[in-house]
Amino acid sequence: MLKCKTEVVVEQAQMTLKLAGLKRIEAKFDGGAVCTDGGLLILRKADDRAQLSEMASWCIFDPRRPDLIKHQLVDLFRQRIYAIAAGYEDCNDAALLCRDAMHLLAVGKDPELGHRLASQPGLSRFESWADETSNAALQKLLVHQYVRRFKKPPKVIRLAMDTSCDEAFGYQQLSFYNAFYQCYCYVPLFILTDDGFPLCALLRPGNENVLNDAVRMLKLVLHELRLAWPGVKVELTADAGFNSPEVFEFCEKNNVRYFIGVGTHSGLAYHAEDLVKKCKQEFDEFGFRSPELKKYAALVNENDRKRAWRQREERIRFSTKEEGRMQEHFEDELHVRKYGEFKYQSREWSKERRFIFRVDYTSQGPDTRFVVTNSESGKPRRLYDEKYCRRSRCENWIKDLKTYLKCDRTSCQEFDANQFRLLLHTFAYILIWDIRKKAQLQEMTLHSFQLQFLKVGVLVRLTDRNIRLHLASGHPWQSDFRRAWNTA
């Protein structure tokens, strides 16, 4: 009778290294249950406290037969967002992590019993279950999760709205060519608070106008916030892409104070002309040469305009190089900065609105920026620097999502599945955001968090009474790790 092998024995090639002054070094993969994601249980602790995965699983329809279910819906959700937070953004990584002891423990499985996590096909099917209704419920859950983090209603909620580009490398549904980004892509819309919490992560077709869905999602977010806190004040900042009378009228009708950038044109430049000339006069009094100006304070000579553009490009190009340090020349360069305001009404507007602007005059000429607002009080300088300029932090948070959590990995065939995948990455971001805030580490980037708190070497030992995790003794951020653990 033939005997079949039940286990596959893998012969390990001997790995050796000889260094001068040291004994012969040998390496083998026989250390036992040693994992590289020793801090993964911090995510589970924060998840249980916020009940994030549990609530999210209620928003998703499960088409499977109950008697054939091996992996519960909440376990699939946890497995996916924990892996994303740890840097495994692809479903293909599930084949390598399905037996990892730390990932099993984070989901709630006992490694000693031979449990396995869901495979790549199982997770791919999980992502395909999401439909438009599920995604809409998960969008509302983002706002609900933010509300749950406050014991007392805040006085003011400051929102920042911006878009991004998720480049498509296949034939994904509703991925179109975008002339601004010059590629086939999706254009997601994000709404975040002033401390970086995402209230909206809406995936949109690549040819979608920037303004489309902006009012609709603002209305949804505002409705959920006002249900919890009826009297809360809301402020909105956005760049010039959202300069539209529809956005202005919605904010004015719903008592939202807005600060939205506006692109420069001759109508606005006319009102800023006097202040630009005043800045030029002060600049010339210091003995520096400045280019001549024509009507509306624009540069007269075309060569001066080209030189100003070229110098700005060189400043960007050399800003990351060790040689030359070109930006130091620009940092030490004299500039005159002034602020002003005026009233202006466009043809399609129903009324005139307040504009504040900033003029920064250097040897390349004037740089004028305009912002429209419905705030009737406040000096232009304070409104521009303290209100509008805070919007730039929103771009860094979106950059964290794209660079370190790979939220632009929208490679599913169906659009709803890609929307669900974007939300999965957003929920993984929320867990990290929650831990950083409670541990008072808000300035830490996602990459630093992954290296210092998740990528910790650990030896997993299973005893009769408990499961012991022996973290690396030489971990350099032990005090921060303990603080994050205690506050998660």
ZAMARGU-4260 file (C-alpha; in steps of 0.2 Angstrom, whole numbers, plus 5000, padded with zeros to 4 digits):
<rodrens>
0) 5000/5000/5000 | 5007/5017/4995 | 5009/5030/5009 | 5005/5048/5005 | 5015/5062/5013
5) 5005/5074/5024 | 5018/5087/5026 | 5030/5095/5013 | 5047/5096/5019 | 5057/5111/5012
10) 5075/5109/5011 | 5083/5125/5016 | 5099/5131/5008 | 5113/5135/5020 | 5115/5154/5021
15) 5132/5159/5028 | 5143/5174/5029 | 5161/5177/5034 | 5166/5194/5041 | 5184/5198/5047
20) 5186/5196/5065 | 5170/5186/5068 | 5165/5168/5069 | 5156/5160/5054 | 5139/5167/5053
25) 5125/5154/5048 | 5106/5159/5045 | 5091/5148/5044 | 5072/5150/5044 | 5069/5140/5060
30) 5066/5152/5074 | 5048/5147/5076 | 5033/5159/5078 | 5043/5175/5075 | 5034/5189/5067
35) 5038/5206/5060 | 5022/5215/5064 | 5023/5214/5083 | 5013/5230/5086 | 4997/5224/5076
40) 4987/5221/5092 | 4987/5240/5095 | 4976/5242/5080 | 4964/5228/5087 | 4963/5237/5103
45) 4959/5254/5095 | 4947/5245/5084 | 4938/5237/5098 | 4937/5253/5108 | 4929/5262/5093
50) 4919/5247/5087 | 4924/5252/5069 | 4925/5235/5061 | 4909/5229/5070 | 4899/5244/5064
55) 4907/5243/5046 | 4902/5225/5044 | 4884/5230/5048 | 4884/5241/5032 | 4889/5227/5020
60) 4877/5213/5013 | 4884/5196/5015 | 4877/5185/5000 | 4884/5168/5007 | 4874/5154/5014
65) 4875/5155/5033 | 4879/5136/5035 | 4894/5137/5024 | 4902/5153/5031 | 4920/5150/5037
70) 4926/5168/5039 | 4914/5180/5047 | 4911/5197/5038 | 4919/5207/5053 | 4934/5195/5052
75) 4936/5199/5034 | 4935/5217/5037 | 4948/5217/5051 | 4960/5206/5041 | 4959/5218/5027
80) 4961/5235/5036 | 4975/5228/5048 | 4985/5222/5033 | 4983/5239/5024 | 4988/5248/5040
85) 5004/5237/5041 | 5009/5240/5023 | 5001/5225/5014 | 4989/5234/5003 | 4986/5221/4990
90) 4975/5206/4992 | 4989/5195/4985 | 4998/5197/5001 | 4984/5187/5010 | 4992/5171/5003
95) 5008/5175/5013 | 5000/5181/5029 | 4986/5168/5031 | 4997/5159/5044 | 5006/5173/5052
100) 5003/5172/5071 | 5001/5191/5074 | 4988/5193/5060 | 4979/5178/5066 | 4979/5185/5084
105) 4973/5202/5078 | 4958/5195/5069 | 4954/5184/5084 | 4961/5167/5079 | 4971/5155/5089
110) 4987/5150/5080 | 4989/5134/5090 | 4973/5127/5083 | 4979/5128/5065 | 4967/5142/5059
115) 4970/5151/5043 | 4965/5168/5037 | 4955/5171/5022 | 4964/5169/5005 | 4966/5181/4991
120) 4951/5175/4981 | 4941/5176/4997 | 4946/5194/5000 | 4943/5198/4982 | 4925/5191/4983
125) 4923/5201/4999 | 4927/5217/4990 | 4915/5213/4976 | 4900/5212/4988 | 4900/5230/4991
130) 4887/5240/4981 | 4881/5258/4980 | 4870/5256/4996 | 4884/5248/5006 | 4896/5262/5001
135) 4884/5276/5005 | 4881/5268/5023 | 4900/5267/5025 | 4901/5286/5020 | 4889/5290/5034
140) 4899/5279/5046 | 4914/5290/5044 | 4905/5305/5051 | 4897/5294/5065 | 4914/5288/5070
145) 4920/5306/5071 | 4905/5311/5082 | 4908/5297/5094 | 4925/5303/5098 | 4918/5319/5107
150) 4911/5319/5125 | 4906/5337/5123 | 4900/5346/5107 | 4914/5356/5099 | 4912/5374/5097
155) 4918/5375/5079 | 4922/5361/5066 | 4934/5367/5052 | 4933/5357/5036 | 4945/5356/5022
160) 4940/5349/5005 | 4951/5343/4991 | 4953/5331/4976 | 4967/5319/4971 | 4971/5308/4957
165) 4971/5289/4957 | 4979/5283/4941 | 4972/5268/4932 | 4983/5255/4923 | 4969/5244/4916
170) 4951/5245/4910 | 4943/5249/4926 | 4925/5254/4925 | 4922/5273/4924 | 4941/5277/4923
175) 4943/5290/4910 | 4956/5302/4903 | 4958/5318/4914 | 4966/5333/4905 | 4972/5341/4921
180) 4982/5326/4927 | 4985/5320/4909 | 4982/5301/4913 | 4968/5289/4914 | 4962/5289/4932
185) 4949/5292/4945 | 4947/5308/4954 | 4942/5305/4972 | 4935/5319/4983 | 4940/5321/5002
190) 4933/5331/5016 | 4944/5331/5031 | 4943/5340/5048 | 4957/5352/5054 | 4965/5338/5064
195) 4965/5326/5049 | 4950/5315/5052 | 4942/5310/5035 | 4923/5313/5034 | 4921/5309/5016
200) 4931/5298/5004 | 4921/5298/4988 | 4928/5290/4972 | 4923/5298/4956 | 4925/5295/4937
205) 4941/5302/4929 | 4931/5314/4918 | 4921/5321/4932 | 4920/5340/4935 | 4929/5345/4951
210) 4913/5354/4957 | 4901/5339/4954 | 4897/5330/4970 | 4905/5343/4981 | 4888/5351/4986
215) 4880/5334/4988 | 4894/5327/5000 | 4895/5344/5009 | 4876/5342/5012 | 4878/5324/5018
220) 4892/5328/5030 | 4884/5344/5037 | 4867/5334/5039 | 4875/5321/5050 | 4885/5334/5060
225) 4870/5344/5064 | 4860/5329/5069 | 4873/5326/5083 | 4877/5344/5087 | 4863/5356/5081
230) 4871/5372/5086 | 4889/5368/5080 | 4898/5381/5069 | 4906/5375/5053 | 4920/5383/5043
235) 4925/5377/5026 | 4942/5380/5016 | 4945/5374/4998 | 4956/5379/4984 | 4951/5388/4968
240) 4944/5372/4960 | 4929/5374/4971 | 4926/5392/4966 | 4908/5391/4961 | 4892/5401/4965
245) 4883/5384/4970 | 4896/5381/4983 | 4894/5399/4990 | 4875/5399/4990 | 4875/5382/4999
250) 4887/5388/5013 | 4877/5404/5015 | 4861/5396/5016 | 4867/5383/5029 | 4877/5395/5040
255) 4894/5388/5035 | 4908/5401/5035 | 4919/5398/5019 | 4936/5403/5013 | 4939/5397/4995
260) 4953/5402/4984 | 4950/5411/4967 | 4960/5411/4952 | 4967/5428/4946 | 4959/5437/4932
265) 4958/5455/4926 | 4942/5459/4936 | 4951/5455/4953 | 4968/5461/4948 | 4960/5478/4945
270) 4955/5480/4963 | 4973/5474/4969 | 4982/5486/4957 | 4985/5500/4970 | 4991/5489/4983
275) 5003/5480/4971 | 5010/5497/4966 | 5012/5502/4984 | 5022/5486/4987 | 5033/5489/4971
280) 5037/5507/4978 | 5042/5500/4995 | 5053/5487/4986 | 5062/5500/4975 | 5066/5511/4990
285) 5078/5497/4996 | 5088/5499/4981 | 5084/5483/4972 | 5079/5481/4954 | 5061/5476/4951
290) 5052/5473/4934 | 5041/5486/4927 | 5022/5484/4928 | 5008/5488/4916 | 4989/5490/4919
295) 4982/5479/4932 | 5000/5477/4940 | 5005/5463/4927 | 5023/5462/4921 | 5026/5473/4905
300) 5041/5463/4897 | 5037/5445/4891 | 5055/5441/4895 | 5053/5446/4913 | 5038/5435/4914
305) 5047/5420/4907 | 5062/5423/4919 | 5050/5424/4934 | 5043/5407/4929 | 5060/5399/4926
310) 5066/5405/4943 | 5051/5398/4951 | 5054/5381/4942 | 5072/5381/4947 | 5068/5384/4965
315) 5057/5369/4965 | 5070/5359/4956 | 5084/5363/4967 | 5075/5363/4984 | 5079/5344/4987
320) 5097/5344/4981 | 5112/5345/4993 | 5122/5354/4980 | 5119/5372/4977 | 5105/5374/4990
325) 5097/5386/4977 | 5082/5389/4989 | 5093/5398/5001 | 5095/5412/4989 | 5076/5414/4988
330) 5074/5413/5007 | 5086/5427/5010 | 5078/5437/4996 | 5069/5453/5000 | 5050/5453/4998
335) 5037/5465/5003 | 5020/5457/5008 | 5004/5466/5011 | 4985/5461/5013 | 4969/5470/5007
340) 4951/5467/5004 | 4937/5473/4992 | 4919/5469/4987 | 4916/5460/4970 | 4902/5453/4960
345) 4903/5442/4945 | 4890/5441/4932 | 4883/5425/4937 | 4882/5429/4955 | 4866/5434/4964
350) 4876/5447/4975 | 4893/5454/4978 | 4905/5445/4990 | 4920/5449/5001 | 4937/5446/4994
355) 4953/5446/5004 | 4970/5445/4995 | 4989/5444/4998 | 5002/5453/4988 | 5020/5446/4989
360) 5032/5457/4979 | 5050/5451/4975 | 5063/5454/4962 | 5052/5443/4950 | 5037/5454/4952
365) 5021/5452/4961 | 5013/5436/4967 | 4994/5440/4971 | 4982/5427/4979 | 4964/5430/4981
370) 4951/5421/4993 | 4932/5424/4993 | 4923/5423/5010 | 4907/5426/5018 | 4915/5431/5035
375) 4910/5449/5039 | 4923/5451/5053 | 4941/5449/5054 | 4957/5457/5047 | 4962/5451/5030
380) 4979/5446/5036 | 4972/5435/5050 | 4959/5427/5039 | 4971/5423/5025 | 4986/5416/5036
385) 4976/5408/5050 | 4960/5402/5041 | 4964/5399/5023 | 4982/5394/5023 | 4978/5380/5036
390) 4970/5371/5021 | 4987/5366/5014 | 4988/5353/5028 | 4974/5343/5020 | 4985/5340/5005
395) 4998/5332/5017 | 4985/5320/5025 | 4979/5315/5007 | 4998/5312/5003 | 4999/5301/5018
400) 4984/5291/5012 | 4991/5289/4995 | 5010/5287/4999 | 5010/5275/5014 | 4993/5267/5014
405) 4992/5266/4995 | 4973/5272/4994 | 4976/5274/4975 | 4977/5255/4973 | 4960/5255/4965
410) 4963/5241/4953 | 4946/5231/4954 | 4936/5230/4938 | 4919/5236/4945 | 4918/5255/4951
415) 4908/5250/4967 | 4922/5238/4972 | 4935/5252/4970 | 4925/5264/4980 | 4924/5251/4994
420) 4943/5248/4993 | 4945/5267/4995 | 4935/5266/5010 | 4944/5251/5017 | 4960/5262/5016
425) 4952/5276/5024 | 4946/5266/5039 | 4964/5259/5041 | 4969/5277/5042 | 4956/5281/5055
430) 4964/5268/5067 | 4981/5275/5065 | 4974/5293/5067 | 4965/5288/5083 | 4981/5280/5091
435) 4992/5295/5086 | 4980/5307/5093 | 4977/5298/5110 | 4996/5296/5112 | 4999/5314/5107
440) 5009/5310/5092 | 4999/5319/5079 | 5014/5326/5070 | 5021/5308/5066 | 5019/5303/5048
445) 5010/5286/5044 | 5027/5279/5038 | 5035/5283/5055 | 5020/5275/5064 | 5022/5259/5054
450) 5041/5258/5057 | 5040/5262/5076 | 5024/5254/5081 | 5019/5240/5069 | 5035/5234/5062
455) 5042/5227/5079 | 5050/5210/5080 | 5040/5198/5091 | 5042/5180/5097 | 5025/5172/5100
460) 5024/5158/5113 | 5009/5148/5116 | 5007/5140/5133 | 4993/5131/5142 | 4986/5147/5151
465) 4990/5161/5139 | 4998/5168/5124 | 5015/5177/5127 | 5022/5190/5115 | 5041/5193/5118
470) 5044/5210/5109 | 5061/5214/5104 | 5072/5220/5119 | 5081/5232/5109 | 5066/5241/5101
475) 5072/5260/5102 | 5054/5267/5104 | 5048/5257/5119 | 5042/5271/5129 | 5031/5278/5115
480) 5025/5261/5111 | 5019/5258/5129 | 5010/5275/5129 | 5001/5271/5113 | 4996/5254/5120
485) 4989/5262/5136 | 4980/5275/5127 | 4973/5265/5112
</rodrens>
